[in-house]
Amino acid sequence: MDFRLSPRRLGWVVCVATATITTSLTPGLLPVGGAIAQNLPSIEEWQSAGFKPKVDTSPNRSDVGGTRGPENNTAESVSLMALVPEYNQFGVTIAGNPQILVYLPTAKTERIVRLELEEVTPGRLGGNPTRKFVYAQEWEVGQNGGIMNLSLPTSIPHSHHPQAQRSLLQTNQDYRWVVLVYDNTDAVTGQVEGYIRQVDPGQVDWQNVEPTAGPITNYLASLTPHRKGTVLFQNFVWYDAIAALALAYQSDPTATAADWQQVLELAGFSPAEIATVLTQMAQSRQFIEGELL
Protein backbone atom coordinates (compact mmCIF):
# COMPACT_ATOMS: atom_id res chain seq x y z
CA MET A 1 0.00 0.00 0.00
CA ASP A 2 1.47 3.31 -1.14
CA PHE A 3 0.63 6.80 0.10
CA ARG A 4 0.99 9.68 -2.32
CA LEU A 5 -0.57 12.98 -3.28
CA SER A 6 -3.57 12.61 -5.55
CA PRO A 7 -2.88 13.86 -9.08
CA ARG A 8 -6.42 15.23 -9.12
CA ARG A 9 -6.70 16.91 -5.72
CA LEU A 10 -4.25 17.74 -2.96
CA GLY A 11 -4.42 15.42 0.00
CA TRP A 12 -3.10 12.04 1.02
CA VAL A 13 -4.84 9.08 -0.54
CA VAL A 14 -4.40 5.35 -0.31
CA CYS A 15 -3.27 3.78 -3.56
CA VAL A 16 -3.59 0.11 -4.40
CA ALA A 17 -2.69 -0.90 -7.92
CA THR A 18 -5.62 -2.33 -9.91
CA ALA A 19 -7.58 -3.22 -6.78
CA THR A 20 -11.29 -3.80 -7.28
CA ILE A 21 -13.59 -3.76 -4.28
CA THR A 22 -17.27 -3.79 -3.55
CA THR A 23 -17.90 -0.35 -2.15
CA SER A 24 -21.61 0.13 -2.00
CA LEU A 25 -24.95 -1.32 -1.26
CA THR A 26 -26.90 -0.80 -4.41
CA PRO A 27 -30.64 -0.92 -3.83
CA GLY A 28 -32.20 -4.34 -4.10
CA LEU A 29 -35.51 -5.93 -3.29
CA LEU A 30 -36.73 -3.33 -0.82
CA PRO A 31 -40.40 -2.47 -1.47
CA VAL A 32 -42.00 0.82 -0.53
CA GLY A 33 -44.63 -1.02 1.45
CA GLY A 34 -44.02 -3.83 3.92
CA ALA A 35 -43.51 -4.38 7.61
CA ILE A 36 -43.91 -1.56 10.12
CA ALA A 37 -40.75 -0.49 11.92
CA GLN A 38 -40.91 -1.78 15.48
CA ASN A 39 -39.87 0.37 18.44
CA LEU A 40 -37.44 2.57 16.52
CA PRO A 41 -36.91 6.04 18.01
CA SER A 42 -38.50 9.00 16.29
CA ILE A 43 -36.67 12.15 15.23
CA GLU A 44 -37.90 13.82 18.42
CA GLU A 45 -36.35 11.04 20.49
CA TRP A 46 -33.10 11.34 18.57
CA GLN A 47 -33.03 15.06 19.23
CA SER A 48 -33.68 14.67 22.96
CA ALA A 49 -31.77 11.48 23.80
CA GLY A 50 -29.20 11.05 21.05
CA PHE A 51 -25.51 11.92 21.35
CA LYS A 52 -24.70 15.59 20.81
CA PRO A 53 -21.79 16.99 18.75
CA LYS A 54 -19.19 19.19 20.39
CA VAL A 55 -19.23 21.71 17.53
CA ASP A 56 -21.92 23.38 15.47
CA THR A 57 -22.85 20.88 12.76
CA SER A 58 -25.90 22.63 11.33
CA PRO A 59 -25.98 22.75 7.52
CA ASN A 60 -26.39 26.56 7.50
CA ARG A 61 -23.55 27.41 9.89
CA SER A 62 -21.23 30.21 8.86
CA ASP A 63 -18.05 28.26 8.06
CA VAL A 64 -19.32 26.16 5.15
CA GLY A 65 -21.65 26.29 2.20
CA GLY A 66 -24.48 23.92 1.47
CA THR A 67 -24.01 20.20 1.81
CA ARG A 68 -26.38 18.72 -0.75
CA GLY A 69 -25.80 18.19 -4.40
CA PRO A 70 -27.51 20.32 -7.06
CA GLU A 71 -31.19 20.77 -6.31
CA ASN A 72 -33.04 18.80 -8.93
CA ASN A 73 -35.06 16.45 -6.78
CA THR A 74 -38.19 15.01 -8.31
CA ALA A 75 -39.80 11.60 -8.12
CA GLU A 76 -37.31 10.56 -10.83
CA SER A 77 -34.20 12.35 -9.55
CA VAL A 78 -32.39 12.34 -6.20
CA SER A 79 -29.14 14.22 -5.67
CA LEU A 80 -26.11 13.05 -3.72
CA MET A 81 -27.22 12.80 -0.08
CA ALA A 82 -25.62 11.78 3.19
CA LEU A 83 -27.25 9.14 5.37
CA VAL A 84 -26.93 11.06 8.62
CA PRO A 85 -29.64 12.64 10.81
CA GLU A 86 -30.68 15.77 8.95
CA TYR A 87 -31.13 17.93 12.03
CA ASN A 88 -27.46 17.83 13.10
CA GLN A 89 -25.60 15.60 10.57
CA PHE A 90 -23.98 13.79 13.49
CA GLY A 91 -23.76 10.23 14.75
CA VAL A 92 -21.59 7.96 16.84
CA THR A 93 -19.97 4.57 16.34
CA ILE A 94 -18.56 1.92 18.64
CA ALA A 95 -16.77 0.19 15.75
CA GLY A 96 -13.07 0.38 15.02
CA ASN A 97 -13.73 0.68 11.28
CA PRO A 98 -17.15 2.31 10.92
CA GLN A 99 -19.02 2.60 7.65
CA ILE A 100 -20.27 5.84 6.14
CA LEU A 101 -23.26 5.52 3.82
CA VAL A 102 -24.27 8.01 1.15
CA TYR A 103 -26.83 7.94 -1.62
CA LEU A 104 -25.03 8.18 -4.96
CA PRO A 105 -27.29 9.18 -7.88
CA THR A 106 -27.01 7.77 -11.37
CA ALA A 107 -24.67 9.57 -13.74
CA LYS A 108 -23.99 9.88 -17.46
CA THR A 109 -20.30 9.02 -17.11
CA GLU A 110 -17.92 7.27 -14.76
CA ARG A 111 -16.89 9.41 -11.78
CA ILE A 112 -14.53 9.67 -8.85
CA VAL A 113 -15.87 9.48 -5.31
CA ARG A 114 -13.56 11.05 -2.74
CA LEU A 115 -13.89 10.70 1.03
CA GLU A 116 -12.05 13.15 3.29
CA LEU A 117 -11.85 13.06 7.09
CA GLU A 118 -10.67 15.78 9.48
CA GLU A 119 -10.61 16.34 13.23
CA VAL A 120 -12.81 19.16 14.45
CA THR A 121 -12.24 20.83 17.80
CA PRO A 122 -14.43 23.59 19.30
CA GLY A 123 -13.06 27.07 18.71
CA ARG A 124 -12.28 29.45 21.51
CA LEU A 125 -14.93 31.91 22.68
CA GLY A 126 -17.50 30.48 20.32
CA GLY A 127 -15.38 30.90 17.22
CA ASN A 128 -15.26 28.51 14.28
CA PRO A 129 -13.84 25.07 15.10
CA THR A 130 -10.24 24.21 14.33
CA ARG A 131 -9.69 21.47 11.79
CA LYS A 132 -6.91 19.01 11.11
CA PHE A 133 -6.73 16.79 8.04
CA VAL A 134 -6.60 13.09 8.92
CA TYR A 135 -7.37 10.85 5.97
CA ALA A 136 -8.64 10.69 2.39
CA GLN A 137 -9.46 7.99 -0.10
CA GLU A 138 -10.81 7.84 -3.63
CA TRP A 139 -12.75 5.35 -5.71
CA GLU A 140 -13.59 5.27 -9.40
CA VAL A 141 -17.19 4.16 -9.84
CA GLY A 142 -19.53 3.65 -12.74
CA GLN A 143 -22.80 5.26 -13.70
CA ASN A 144 -25.20 3.30 -11.51
CA GLY A 145 -26.83 4.91 -8.51
CA GLY A 146 -27.44 3.44 -5.08
CA ILE A 147 -26.42 3.54 -1.46
CA MET A 148 -22.64 3.54 -1.33
CA ASN A 149 -20.86 2.08 1.66
CA LEU A 150 -17.55 3.77 2.45
CA SER A 151 -15.64 1.91 5.16
CA LEU A 152 -13.05 3.72 7.24
CA PRO A 153 -9.91 1.70 8.04
CA THR A 154 -9.13 0.74 11.62
CA SER A 155 -5.61 2.15 11.39
CA ILE A 156 -3.36 4.24 9.16
CA PRO A 157 0.42 4.81 9.01
CA HIS A 158 1.73 7.11 11.70
CA SER A 159 2.55 10.54 10.24
CA HIS A 160 6.01 10.65 11.86
CA HIS A 161 6.76 6.92 11.67
CA PRO A 162 5.33 5.57 8.39
CA GLN A 163 6.29 2.01 9.28
CA ALA A 164 4.12 2.15 12.42
CA GLN A 165 0.34 2.15 12.53
CA ARG A 166 -2.00 4.27 14.61
CA SER A 167 -5.76 4.18 15.09
CA LEU A 168 -7.60 6.31 12.58
CA LEU A 169 -10.26 7.44 15.05
CA GLN A 170 -9.47 8.61 18.55
CA THR A 171 -12.20 7.88 21.11
CA ASN A 172 -14.41 10.90 21.95
CA GLN A 173 -12.87 13.06 19.22
CA ASP A 174 -15.34 14.56 16.76
CA TYR A 175 -14.55 14.26 13.05
CA ARG A 176 -16.04 15.87 9.97
CA TRP A 177 -16.20 13.80 6.81
CA VAL A 178 -16.86 15.08 3.31
CA VAL A 179 -17.78 13.07 0.23
CA LEU A 180 -17.19 14.74 -3.13
CA VAL A 181 -18.13 13.37 -6.54
CA TYR A 182 -16.14 14.39 -9.63
CA ASP A 183 -17.21 13.74 -13.21
CA ASN A 184 -14.86 12.70 -16.00
CA THR A 185 -13.83 16.35 -16.53
CA ASP A 186 -12.80 16.64 -12.85
CA ALA A 187 -15.72 18.99 -12.11
CA VAL A 188 -17.42 18.56 -8.74
CA THR A 189 -20.98 17.34 -9.31
CA GLY A 190 -21.95 16.83 -5.67
CA GLN A 191 -20.73 17.28 -2.12
CA VAL A 192 -22.16 16.13 1.21
CA GLU A 193 -20.80 16.00 4.72
CA GLY A 194 -21.42 14.54 8.13
CA TYR A 195 -19.85 14.18 11.55
CA ILE A 196 -18.77 11.10 13.45
CA ARG A 197 -17.45 10.29 16.91
CA GLN A 198 -16.16 6.96 18.15
CA VAL A 199 -17.36 6.21 21.67
CA ASP A 200 -16.62 3.39 24.07
CA PRO A 201 -19.50 0.91 24.43
CA GLY A 202 -19.54 1.74 28.14
CA GLN A 203 -20.59 5.31 27.28
CA VAL A 204 -23.87 4.07 25.81
CA ASP A 205 -26.84 3.77 28.18
CA TRP A 206 -27.90 0.45 26.74
CA GLN A 207 -31.65 -0.18 26.61
CA ASN A 208 -33.66 -3.17 25.35
CA VAL A 209 -30.74 -5.52 25.96
CA GLU A 210 -31.25 -8.86 27.68
CA PRO A 211 -30.09 -8.69 31.33
CA THR A 212 -27.98 -11.83 30.95
CA ALA A 213 -26.47 -10.76 27.65
CA GLY A 214 -22.91 -10.46 29.00
CA PRO A 215 -20.42 -8.05 27.40
CA ILE A 216 -22.30 -5.83 24.98
CA THR A 217 -19.88 -6.43 22.10
CA ASN A 218 -20.36 -10.20 22.43
CA TYR A 219 -24.11 -9.73 22.67
CA LEU A 220 -24.27 -7.61 19.52
CA ALA A 221 -22.08 -10.10 17.66
CA SER A 222 -24.57 -12.86 18.50
CA LEU A 223 -27.55 -11.08 16.96
CA THR A 224 -28.90 -11.25 13.44
CA PRO A 225 -28.07 -8.14 11.40
CA HIS A 226 -31.68 -6.94 11.61
CA ARG A 227 -31.89 -7.37 15.38
CA LYS A 228 -28.43 -5.84 15.80
CA GLY A 229 -29.41 -2.83 13.73
CA THR A 230 -32.61 -2.41 15.73
CA VAL A 231 -30.79 -2.55 19.10
CA LEU A 232 -28.14 -0.08 17.93
CA PHE A 233 -30.79 2.23 16.51
CA GLN A 234 -32.74 2.13 19.78
CA ASN A 235 -29.54 3.14 21.58
CA PHE A 236 -28.72 5.98 19.19
CA VAL A 237 -25.55 4.42 17.72
CA TRP A 238 -26.26 5.76 14.23
CA TYR A 239 -23.44 4.57 11.97
CA ASP A 240 -23.33 0.99 13.21
CA ALA A 241 -27.12 0.76 13.21
CA ILE A 242 -27.55 1.66 9.56
CA ALA A 243 -24.57 -0.51 8.58
CA ALA A 244 -26.27 -3.49 10.26
CA LEU A 245 -29.60 -2.64 8.62
CA ALA A 246 -27.81 -2.46 5.27
CA LEU A 247 -26.51 -5.98 5.83
CA ALA A 248 -29.96 -7.14 6.94
CA TYR A 249 -31.48 -5.67 3.81
CA GLN A 250 -29.41 -7.96 1.61
CA SER A 251 -30.85 -11.11 3.14
CA ASP A 252 -34.41 -9.96 3.92
CA PRO A 253 -35.35 -6.70 2.21
CA THR A 254 -39.06 -7.00 2.94
CA ALA A 255 -38.52 -7.24 6.70
CA THR A 256 -36.32 -4.15 6.69
CA ALA A 257 -38.44 -1.97 4.39
CA ALA A 258 -40.02 0.12 7.16
CA ASP A 259 -36.67 0.49 8.93
CA TRP A 260 -35.09 1.86 5.78
CA GLN A 261 -37.97 4.24 5.25
CA GLN A 262 -37.41 5.63 8.76
CA VAL A 263 -33.64 5.92 8.19
CA LEU A 264 -34.26 7.89 4.99
CA GLU A 265 -36.80 10.12 6.74
CA LEU A 266 -34.33 10.90 9.53
CA ALA A 267 -31.70 11.65 6.88
CA GLY A 268 -33.98 14.28 5.36
CA PHE A 269 -35.17 12.52 2.23
CA SER A 270 -38.51 13.87 0.99
CA PRO A 271 -41.44 11.50 0.40
CA ALA A 272 -40.76 11.62 -3.35
CA GLU A 273 -37.07 10.89 -2.80
CA ILE A 274 -37.87 8.01 -0.44
CA ALA A 275 -40.21 6.53 -3.03
CA THR A 276 -37.52 6.85 -5.70
CA VAL A 277 -34.81 5.25 -3.55
CA LEU A 278 -37.01 2.40 -2.31
CA THR A 279 -38.24 1.72 -5.83
CA GLN A 280 -34.67 1.67 -7.02
CA MET A 281 -33.82 -0.69 -4.17
CA ALA A 282 -36.51 -3.03 -5.46
CA GLN A 283 -34.88 -3.42 -8.84
CA SER A 284 -31.51 -4.98 -8.18
CA ARG A 285 -29.33 -6.43 -5.46
CA GLN A 286 -26.16 -5.87 -7.42
CA PHE A 287 -23.42 -3.91 -5.73
CA ILE A 288 -21.72 -0.89 -7.26
CA GLU A 289 -18.15 -1.87 -7.99
CA GLY A 290 -15.44 0.70 -7.49
CA GLU A 291 -11.74 0.75 -8.22
CA LEU A 292 -9.70 1.92 -5.27
CA LEU A 293 -7.31 4.63 -6.41
Order of alpha helices (4+ residues) and beta strands (2+ residues): beta-beta-beta-beta-alpha-beta-beta-beta-beta-beta-beta-beta-beta-beta-beta-alpha-alpha-alpha-alpha-alpha-beta
